[in-house]
Structure formats: structure tokens, C-alpha cells
Amino acid sequence: MDSTFTAISEEGIHNKKQSLQGMYSNSSQRLKDSVFIDSFNLENTIVNIYDNAAVVIFTVHTDKKVKGKPIEKRTRFYDVWINRNGTWQAVSSQGTVIPE
């Protein structure tokens, strides 16, 4: 992640530090709530590169169990990456849950 990273989701807008803290908090909370991910697949990935920038569109298909009950979820992402000094870094991510 680039230092200017920004994530947009139904929870709001977050910077790099908030996003990383959120990932850690979500992982800890899932364990406490008996949420276990069975599989995590990327689908329909499209990558468009423009010189030193790239736009990546993909769907995350997750199968999980919440307190033993199976749940399937799909989330569509739109990410922007930049190539800075030969290294690709994420600068923006937006995720939207796809309604069933």
C-alpha cells in the first residue's frame, strides 16, 4: 500500500493506517464471533495498465461459516495501483457487496 492509500466501503472512507487496523480488528472479531472462512476466490479479474498506473476490477467470492451456518458472499472491487520506482503499490480501493 502506498502511504496515500484510501479505501472506500459501506463503513466509510479510510486511510492506510485505518485500513490496516481494520483488517486486524476484523480478523480478531471474526474469531470471537465464530466466523470461519472456508474459501476465498478472485473472479472476473480485469487489469488495465496505463503507463505507470493500473485499474484492477475483480469480484471476491467468499464461502464462510458463521456460528456453523454456511454463508456465501460476493464483493466487487475497483482498485487503483501506481508503479513508483519499479514497485506496484495500491493507492485506492473501493468495495461493494453484490446483493444476492
Phi, psi and omega in degrees: 000137174287156180297339180266009185308137176227131177245141178236127179211183179297341178278346179130201181251133184227147174272183183302310182299314180297321180295315179295318178296322179296321177298316179295313180298318180297319179297314180296318182293321179301318179297317179296326183269009181058047176253120183234124180277123179273319178209156186214107185236142173267134182229155173052046183282131176232127178238123175242121181255134179232093183054254183257019178229153177218143174247127183239126178240132180201165176243134174259121178254116184243131169250127181216171175238131176246110184052042177088348182268124180290137179223136178247137183218141174236134178230130179264133181241150176227106184246149175240132180237152174233151176257108182243116180056040176082005181239128177279130180227137176287132177245341181203145177215138176227126181239138178228126177290133178273120180297145179288000000 
